């Protein structure tokens, strides 16, 4: 998956990919390394200018297309995937910052020049330069950190600290910004071009990224006039920089992941392609999952740009800065080790992408400051995704709002659920009379109204898996008996799938069902014998969906049938399993001569494996499985917000140290990436597109995040975690999160084989 989601964005991505294929020849780039480092313009830059890909985000009056930061991110991602040489990233960063400046003579002079092909560069921090007030402007002295693209730039955007700035977060305009953690306040941001630029001393350095130039900028008492000063804060500069860097990182990560995958599909060892080895398969799956997270984080930051007014952009950009560069750096190194010796040779392109990843991580500065900034922001700001719904069903929102207002007045939860079920709102995506046949867009509207009414949408738990199968493959009698009653809350379900010898490998199940005829008038049916285990809520369940083998001679995935078993009937013995946390959620279930009539067989004998994988074509849309608000009805607390619940510490510094903030920032960045992946999946469903790989990836990565967050809580609470009733309780429940629904290792196999196409 790329950053592009809409058809227009996909077309743009394809156009940029075609451009880089024509103009980013690896041989030509390698031959020009020395020229690139010195700042000498390359032919590909002029070709890029002719296509206006560098100006897509600029206003139309300046010669741009007025596109959003998302479209610019698409361009950067694809250009990085093709390793396009030259100053694209530093130029679009500088031009975006100038465009963010209040419209005036400065922007009207510089932006058309940049749209016409002038190159530019921008510092990301104000470290090294100092500014003091002088008549008519600011006197700037010092040497900046290395600035990407400075050797080739015709326009510079630089920052300088103001030693006399006394108010943290203050700017030269008297404004303030939120605490940036380690990011300096009171900085002056200004532009240099023309004659002023000639007074700067720019000495090209030896770049890590061989495809772009880099140089520090030294100013010896240069007077910068007031009309060259930008109305920007350091936080604003760094948020834009983080977003654009993350977009490039997404392209680099995707190239590395795909290069490694292509290699393991053809490289043979011991007579087999190495992609069939489980260790290699799992490594490829993890690389893919991390790459998808980088893409999601970059997309989320670019998407949040229009939400800058309430801290949304700052939060999403900080998350992208924490996750994308570091993850891409790891992905690049892991790819080289996956490729083996060939990947570490100068002739292979892998090290060029690794170098690009190193440069991107370095440009944004030390990761600790970003981690602490993100944690600080996330303690008070909730990530909100604003959905823009086209073709919203006319009158639906008002109708649902009225019904939910009535439901809110029903105090008894059971009665409220019956009220909602009777109106098709317990499962609105189901066909009538059980739901209202809600389309994805309609489902989002309904979820938004549930949120607005302060009500939780009903959830049938295991019934969420049972009912779609019954609706799709069950008899009319089965549908009439089970569906409405389940939605009303009159029937609770459990799932009799896993067995002591068949957990994730359900095809190996041994529970048998044999044909039988009773003499008590029950008629023909099946007698089931076997043992099931790890069955959640079996004691509370009225009915169970059960897989049993009806043809022992058939291949493993065949000969399995799908039954509906009365959990209160004779022969069903439920034995609770006490878990490490002291609870009894799981159970063993022994089935001894349990008779199931033919009317409780779903589909035909032998259809069980296929039915177990069934969902309705108009299934429930994926709403907010990530750890943030989707704006559609579900919210989950971000890891950093959990810091607000920490008990007061005995020491004067309190429990929230820099180390704790940094750890919370990392966990929060991952959680926000999960939320963005869920949002992208939702948007694809709304648009009628096929689901992407996000669901498989979410299981793998989110399980690890859950364990990490709960382990971190133990540390954050200190001695208070030594007693039950707090974070210890949640950590003792982690195994259920890691095992339920298939272990991480099984999910990695699924990604490797079904998503990446690796052999079994």
RABEL-V703837 format. One record per residue. N is the residue number from 0. RES is the residue in one small letter. PSI is psi as a letter, one per 20 degrees, with the letter a starting at -180 (999 if undefined). BURIAL is I if it has 16 or more other ideal C-beta (glycine too) atoms within 10 Angstrom, else O. D_LAST is the distance of its C-alpha to the last C-alpha in whole Angstrom. Layout:
N|RES|PSI|BURIAL|D_LAST, N|RES|PSI|BURIAL|D_LAST
This chain:
0|x|q|I|23, 1|x|r|I|27, 2|x|h|I|30, 3|x|p|I|31, 4|x|g|I|31, 5|x|r|O|34, 6|x|h|O|34, 7|x|g|O|37, 8|x|h|I|35, 9|x|h|O|32, 10|x|g|O|34, 11|x|g|I|36, 12|x|g|I|33, 13|x|h|O|32, 14|x|g|O|36, 15|x|h|I|35, 16|x|g|I|32, 17|x|h|O|34, 18|x|g|I|37, 19|x|h|I|35, 20|x|h|O|33, 21|x|h|O|37, 22|x|j|I|38, 23|x|l|I|36, 24|x|p|O|36, 25|x|h|O|34, 26|x|g|O|37, 27|x|h|O|40, 28|x|g|I|39, 29|x|h|O|38, 30|x|i|O|42, 31|x|j|I|43, 32|x|g|O|42, 33|x|g|O|46, 34|x|h|O|47, 35|x|g|I|45, 36|x|h|I|46, 37|x|i|O|50, 38|x|j|I|49, 39|x|p|O|50, 40|x|q|O|49, 41|x|q|I|46, 42|x|h|O|46, 43|x|h|I|43, 44|x|g|I|45, 45|x|h|O|48, 46|x|h|O|45, 47|x|g|I|43, 48|x|g|I|47, 49|x|h|O|48, 50|x|i|O|45, 51|x|k|O|46, 52|x|h|I|42, 53|x|i|I|44, 54|x|j|I|46, 55|x|h|I|44, 56|x|i|I|45, 57|x|q|I|49, 58|x|q|I|52, 59|x|h|O|53, 60|x|h|O|56, 61|x|i|I|55, 62|x|j|I|53, 63|x|a|I|50, 64|x|i|O|48, 65|x|k|O|48, 66|x|r|I|44, 67|x|r|O|43, 68|x|h|I|41, 69|x|g|I|38, 70|x|h|I|38, 71|x|h|I|39, 72|x|h|I|36, 73|x|g|I|34, 74|x|g|I|36, 75|x|g|I|36, 76|x|g|I|32, 77|x|h|I|32, 78|x|h|I|34, 79|x|h|I|32, 80|x|h|I|29, 81|x|j|I|31, 82|x|l|I|33, 83|x|p|I|36, 84|x|r|I|39, 85|x|a|I|42, 86|x|k|I|44, 87|x|g|I|42, 88|x|g|I|41, 89|x|h|I|44, 90|x|g|I|46, 91|x|h|I|45, 92|x|g|I|45, 93|x|g|I|49, 94|x|h|I|49, 95|x|h|I|48, 96|x|g|I|50, 97|x|h|I|53, 98|x|h|I|52, 99|x|h|I|52, 100|x|q|I|55, 101|x|p|O|58, 102|x|p|O|59, 103|x|a|O|62, 104|x|h|O|63, 105|x|g|I|61, 106|x|h|I|58, 107|x|i|O|60, 108|x|g|O|60, 109|x|h|I|57, 110|x|g|I|55, 111|x|h|I|56, 112|x|g|I|56, 113|x|h|I|52, 114|x|h|I|51, 115|x|i|O|53, 116|x|i|I|51, 117|x|q|I|53, 118|x|q|I|50, 119|x|r|I|50, 120|x|q|I|49, 121|x|p|I|49, 122|x|q|I|49, 123|x|h|I|47, 124|x|r|I|49, 125|x|j|I|53, 126|x|p|I|53, 127|x|h|I|55, 128|x|q|I|58, 129|x|p|I|61, 130|x|p|I|63, 131|x|q|O|66, 132|x|p|O|69, 133|x|r|O|71, 134|x|p|O|74, 135|x|j|O|72, 136|x|b|I|68, 137|x|p|I|66, 138|x|o|I|67, 139|x|p|I|63, 140|x|q|O|63, 141|x|a|I|60, 142|x|p|O|57, 143|x|r|I|53, 144|x|r|I|50, 145|x|p|I|48, 146|x|p|I|48, 147|x|p|I|45, 148|x|j|I|46, 149|x|h|I|50, 150|x|h|I|51, 151|x|i|I|50, 152|x|q|I|52, 153|x|i|I|55, 154|x|p|I|54, 155|x|q|I|54, 156|x|o|I|53, 157|x|q|I|54, 158|x|q|I|55, 159|x|q|I|57, 160|x|q|I|58, 161|x|o|I|62, 162|x|h|O|63, 163|x|j|O|66, 164|x|p|I|63, 165|x|i|O|64, 166|x|o|O|62, 167|x|p|O|58, 168|x|i|I|56, 169|x|q|I|60, 170|x|r|I|60, 171|x|i|I|62, 172|x|j|O|63, 173|x|i|O|63, 174|x|r|O|60, 175|x|q|O|58, 176|x|r|I|54, 177|x|q|I|52, 178|x|p|O|51, 179|x|j|I|49, 180|x|d|I|48, 181|x|i|O|48, 182|x|p|I|49, 183|x|q|I|53, 184|x|r|I|55, 185|x|k|I|58, 186|x|q|I|57, 187|x|p|I|58, 188|x|p|I|56, 189|x|r|I|58, 190|x|q|I|57, 191|x|p|I|59, 192|x|r|I|59, 193|x|c|O|62, 194|x|h|O|65, 195|x|h|I|63, 196|x|h|I|60, 197|x|i|O|62, 198|x|i|O|64, 199|x|q|I|60, 200|x|o|O|59, 201|x|o|I|56, 202|x|o|O|54, 203|x|p|I|51, 204|x|a|O|49, 205|x|o|O|46, 206|x|q|I|43, 207|x|g|I|39, 208|x|o|I|38, 209|x|i|I|39, 210|x|j|I|39, 211|x|q|I|42, 212|x|r|I|45, 213|x|q|I|46, 214|x|q|I|50, 215|x|q|I|52, 216|x|p|I|55, 217|x|p|I|58, 218|x|p|I|61, 219|x|n|O|65, 220|x|l|O|67, 221|x|p|I|66, 222|x|o|O|67, 223|x|o|I|65, 224|x|q|O|67, 225|x|h|O|66, 226|x|j|O|65, 227|x|j|I|62, 228|x|p|I|61, 229|x|q|I|58, 230|x|m|O|58, 231|x|q|I|54, 232|x|r|I|53, 233|x|h|I|51, 234|x|g|I|49, 235|x|g|I|49, 236|x|g|I|48, 237|x|h|I|45, 238|x|g|I|44, 239|x|g|I|43, 240|x|g|I|42, 241|x|h|I|39, 242|x|g|I|38, 243|x|h|I|38, 244|x|g|I|37, 245|x|h|I|34, 246|x|g|I|33, 247|x|g|I|33, 248|x|h|I|31, 249|x|h|I|29, 250|x|g|I|29, 251|x|g|I|28, 252|x|g|I|25, 253|x|g|I|23, 254|x|g|I|24, 255|x|g|I|23, 256|x|g|I|19, 257|x|h|I|19, 258|x|g|I|20, 259|x|g|I|18, 260|x|g|I|15, 261|x|h|O|16, 262|x|g|I|16, 263|x|i|I|13, 264|x|i|I|12, 265|x|h|O|14, 266|x|p|I|15, 267|x|q|O|14, 268|x|p|O|15, 269|x|k|O|15, 270|x|j|O|14, 271|x|q|O|11, 272|x|p|I|10, 273|x|i|I|11, 274|x|i|I|9, 275|x|i|I|6, 276|x|p|I|8, 277|x|h|O|9, 278|x|g|O|12, 279|x|g|I|12, 280|x|g|I|9, 281|x|h|I|12, 282|x|g|I|15, 283|x|g|I|14, 284|x|g|I|13, 285|x|h|I|17, 286|x|g|I|18, 287|x|g|I|18, 288|x|g|I|19, 289|x|h|I|22, 290|x|g|I|23, 291|x|h|I|23, 292|x|g|I|25, 293|x|g|I|27, 294|x|g|I|28, 295|x|g|I|29, 296|x|g|I|31, 297|x|g|I|33, 298|x|g|I|33, 299|x|g|I|35, 300|x|g|I|37, 301|x|h|I|38, 302|x|h|I|38, 303|x|i|I|41, 304|x|h|I|43, 305|x|i|O|45, 306|x|j|I|45, 307|x|h|I|47, 308|x|h|O|50, 309|x|k|O|49, 310|x|i|I|47, 311|x|g|I|43, 312|x|g|I|43, 313|x|g|I|44, 314|x|g|I|41, 315|x|h|I|38, 316|x|g|I|39, 317|x|h|I|39, 318|x|g|I|36, 319|x|h|I|35, 320|x|h|I|37, 321|x|g|I|35, 322|x|g|I|32, 323|x|g|I|31, 324|x|g|I|32, 325|x|g|I|31, 326|x|h|I|28, 327|x|h|I|28, 328|x|g|I|29, 329|x|g|I|26, 330|x|g|I|24, 331|x|g|I|25, 332|x|g|I|26, 333|x|h|I|22, 334|x|g|I|21, 335|x|g|I|24, 336|x|h|O|22, 337|x|h|I|19, 338|x|h|I|20, 339|x|b|O|22, 340|x|h|O|25, 341|x|h|O|25, 342|x|i|I|25, 343|x|j|O|28, 344|x|q|O|30, 345|x|h|O|33, 346|x|h|O|32, 347|x|q|O|29, 348|x|i|O|29, 349|x|g|I|27, 350|x|h|I|30, 351|x|h|I|32, 352|x|h|I|30, 353|x|g|I|30, 354|x|g|I|34, 355|x|g|I|34, 356|x|g|I|32, 357|x|g|I|35, 358|x|g|I|37, 359|x|g|I|36, 360|x|h|I|36, 361|x|h|I|39, 362|x|h|I|41, 363|x|i|I|41, 364|x|a|I|42, 365|x|p|O|42, 366|x|h|I|39, 367|x|h|I|41, 368|x|g|I|44, 369|x|g|I|41, 370|x|g|I|39, 371|x|h|I|43, 372|x|g|I|44, 373|x|g|I|41, 374|x|g|I|42, 375|x|g|I|45, 376|x|g|I|45, 377|x|i|I|42, 378|x|h|I|45, 379|x|i|O|47, 380|x|p|I|45, 381|x|p|I|42, 382|x|p|I|40, 383|x|p|I|41, 384|x|o|I|39, 385|x|o|O|41, 386|x|p|I|40, 387|x|o|O|42, 388|x|p|O|41, 389|x|q|O|42, 390|x|l|O|44, 391|x|p|O|44, 392|x|p|I|45, 393|x|p|O|49, 394|x|i|O|51, 395|x|g|I|48, 396|x|g|I|48, 397|x|g|O|52, 398|x|g|O|51, 399|x|g|I|48, 400|x|g|I|50, 401|x|g|O|53, 402|x|h|I|51, 403|x|h|I|50, 404|x|h|O|53, 405|x|g|O|54, 406|x|h|I|51, 407|x|h|O|52, 408|x|i|O|55, 409|x|o|O|54, 410|x|h|O|54, 411|x|o|O|52, 412|x|h|O|48, 413|x|g|O|48, 414|x|h|O|50, 415|x|h|I|49, 416|x|g|I|45, 417|x|h|I|47, 418|x|g|I|49, 419|x|h|I|46, 420|x|h|I|44, 421|x|h|O|47, 422|x|j|I|47, 423|x|j|I|43, 424|x|i|I|43, 425|x|h|I|40, 426|x|m|I|38, 427|x|h|I|39, 428|x|i|I|36, 429|x|q|I|36, 430|x|q|I|38, 431|x|q|O|42, 432|x|j|O|43, 433|x|h|I|41, 434|x|b|I|40, 435|x|j|I|42, 436|x|k|O|39, 437|x|p|I|39, 438|x|r|I|37, 439|x|g|I|35, 440|x|g|I|38, 441|x|h|I|40, 442|x|h|I|38, 443|x|g|I|38, 444|x|g|I|42, 445|x|g|I|42, 446|x|g|I|40, 447|x|h|I|43, 448|x|h|I|45, 449|x|g|I|44, 450|x|g|I|44, 451|x|h|O|48, 452|x|i|I|49, 453|x|k|O|47, 454|x|q|I|45, 455|x|p|O|42, 456|x|p|I|40, 457|x|q|I|39, 458|x|p|O|36, 459|x|j|I|35, 460|x|d|I|32, 461|x|h|I|30, 462|x|h|I|32, 463|x|h|O|30, 464|x|h|I|27, 465|x|g|I|30, 466|x|g|I|32, 467|x|h|I|30, 468|x|g|I|28, 469|x|g|I|32, 470|x|h|I|33, 471|x|h|O|30, 472|x|i|I|30, 473|x|r|I|33, 474|x|r|O|36, 475|x|h|O|39, 476|x|g|O|41, 477|x|g|I|38, 478|x|g|I|38, 479|x|h|O|42, 480|x|h|I|41, 481|x|h|I|39, 482|x|g|I|38, 483|x|g|I|42, 484|x|h|O|42, 485|x|g|I|39, 486|x|h|I|40, 487|x|i|I|43, 488|x|j|I|42, 489|x|h|O|43, 490|x|p|I|40, 491|x|q|I|37, 492|x|q|I|34, 493|x|r|I|31, 494|x|o|I|28, 495|x|m|I|27, 496|x|f|I|23, 497|x|q|I|22, 498|x|r|I|23, 499|x|h|O|24, 500|x|j|O|21, 501|x|m|I|19, 502|x|e|I|19, 503|x|h|I|16, 504|x|m|O|14, 505|x|h|I|17, 506|x|i|O|15, 507|x|j|O|17, 508|x|q|I|20, 509|x|i|O|23, 510|x|p|I|26, 511|x|q|I|28, 512|x|p|I|30, 513|x|q|O|33, 514|x|q|O|35, 515|x|q|I|38, 516|x|p|O|42, 517|x|q|O|44, 518|x|j|O|48, 519|x|j|O|49, 520|x|i|O|49, 521|x|i|O|45, 522|x|a|O|44, 523|x|q|O|41, 524|x|b|I|37, 525|x|q|I|35, 526|x|p|I|35, 527|x|p|I|32, 528|x|p|I|32, 529|x|a|I|30, 530|x|p|I|29, 531|x|q|I|27, 532|x|r|I|27, 533|x|k|I|27, 534|x|o|I|29, 535|x|p|I|31, 536|x|k|I|34, 537|x|h|I|34, 538|x|h|O|38, 539|x|i|O|39, 540|x|q|I|37, 541|x|h|O|39, 542|x|q|I|36, 543|x|q|I|32, 544|x|p|I|29, 545|x|p|I|27, 546|x|p|I|24, 547|x|q|I|25, 548|x|p|I|24, 549|x|i|I|27, 550|x|n|O|25, 551|x|i|O|24, 552|x|i|O|23, 553|x|q|O|21, 554|x|r|O|17, 555|x|g|O|16, 556|x|i|O|16, 557|x|r|I|19, 558|x|j|I|22, 559|x|p|I|22, 560|x|r|I|25, 561|x|o|I|27, 562|x|q|I|30, 563|x|o|I|33, 564|x|p|I|34, 565|x|o|I|38, 566|x|i|I|37, 567|x|j|O|41, 568|x|r|O|41, 569|x|q|O|42, 570|x|i|I|39, 571|x|o|I|37, 572|x|o|O|38, 573|x|p|I|37, 574|x|o|O|37, 575|x|q|O|36, 576|x|o|O|34, 577|x|p|O|36, 578|x|r|O|34, 579|x|h|O|35, 580|x|j|I|37, 581|x|i|O|39, 582|x|r|O|38, 583|x|l|O|37, 584|x|h|I|34, 585|x|q|I|32, 586|x|q|I|32, 587|x|q|I|32, 588|x|p|I|32, 589|x|p|O|33, 590|x|o|I|34, 591|x|o|O|36, 592|x|l|O|37, 593|x|o|I|37, 594|x|p|I|38, 595|x|o|I|36, 596|x|r|I|38, 597|x|h|O|37, 598|x|i|O|38, 599|x|j|I|35, 600|x|p|I|32, 601|x|p|I|31, 602|x|b|I|30, 603|x|q|O|29, 604|x|p|I|28, 605|x|i|I|24, 606|x|j|I|24, 607|x|g|I|23, 608|x|g|I|19, 609|x|g|I|20, 610|x|h|I|23, 611|x|h|I|22, 612|x|j|O|20, 613|x|q|I|23, 614|x|q|O|25, 615|x|q|I|28, 616|x|h|O|28, 617|x|m|I|31, 618|x|r|I|30, 619|x|p|I|31, 620|x|q|I|31, 621|x|o|I|29, 622|x|o|I|32, 623|x|l|I|32, 624|x|i|I|29, 625|x|r|I|30, 626|x|m|I|33, 627|x|r|I|36, 628|x|p|I|38, 629|x|i|I|37, 630|x|j|I|40, 631|x|j|I|39, 632|x|i|I|40, 633|x|q|I|38, 634|x|q|O|38, 635|x|p|I|37, 636|x|p|O|39, 637|x|q|I|37, 638|x|g|I|37, 639|x|h|I|40, 640|x|i|I|42, 641|x|i|I|42, 642|x|h|I|44, 643|x|i|O|47, 644|x|i|O|47, 645|x|q|I|47, 646|x|q|O|50, 647|x|p|O|53, 648|x|q|O|53, 649|x|h|O|56, 650|x|q|O|56, 651|x|h|O|57, 652|x|i|O|54, 653|x|r|O|52, 654|x|i|I|49, 655|x|n|I|47, 656|x|r|O|47, 657|x|h|O|46, 658|x|g|O|43, 659|x|g|I|42, 660|x|g|I|42, 661|x|g|I|40, 662|x|g|I|37, 663|x|h|I|38, 664|x|g|I|38, 665|x|g|I|34, 666|x|h|I|33, 667|x|h|I|35, 668|x|g|I|33, 669|x|g|I|30, 670|x|g|I|31, 671|x|h|I|33, 672|x|h|I|30, 673|x|g|I|28, 674|x|g|I|31, 675|x|h|I|31, 676|x|g|I|27, 677|x|g|I|28, 678|x|g|I|31, 679|x|h|I|29, 680|x|g|I|27, 681|x|g|I|31, 682|x|h|I|32, 683|x|g|I|29, 684|x|g|I|30, 685|x|h|I|34, 686|x|i|O|33, 687|x|j|O|31, 688|x|q|O|28, 689|x|q|O|25, 690|x|q|O|23, 691|x|a|I|22, 692|x|j|I|19, 693|x|h|I|22, 694|x|g|O|21, 695|x|g|I|17, 696|x|h|I|19, 697|x|g|I|22, 698|x|g|I|21, 699|x|g|I|19, 700|x|h|I|22, 701|x|h|I|25, 702|x|g|I|24, 703|x|h|O|25, 704|x|g|I|28, 705|x|g|I|29, 706|x|g|I|29, 707|x|g|I|30, 708|x|g|I|33, 709|x|h|I|34, 710|x|h|O|34, 711|x|h|I|36, 712|x|h|I|39, 713|x|g|I|39, 714|x|g|O|40, 715|x|h|I|42, 716|x|i|I|44, 717|x|c|O|45, 718|x|h|O|47, 719|x|i|I|47, 720|x|i|I|44, 721|x|i|O|45, 722|x|q|O|46, 723|x|r|O|44, 724|x|j|O|45, 725|x|c|I|43, 726|x|h|I|40, 727|x|h|I|39, 728|x|g|O|39, 729|x|h|I|36, 730|x|h|I|34, 731|x|i|I|34, 732|x|j|I|32, 733|x|g|I|30, 734|x|h|O|27, 735|x|h|I|27, 736|x|h|I|26, 737|x|h|O|23, 738|x|h|I|22, 739|x|p|O|23, 740|x|j|O|21, 741|x|p|I|18, 742|x|r|O|17, 743|x|h|I|17, 744|x|h|O|14, 745|x|g|I|12, 746|x|h|I|14, 747|x|h|I|12, 748|x|g|I|9, 749|x|g|I|10, 750|x|g|I|12, 751|x|g|I|9, 752|x|g|I|7, 753|x|h|O|10, 754|x|g|I|12, 755|x|i|I|11, 756|x|k|O|9, 757|x|q|I|7, 758|x|q|O|4, 759|x|999|O|0
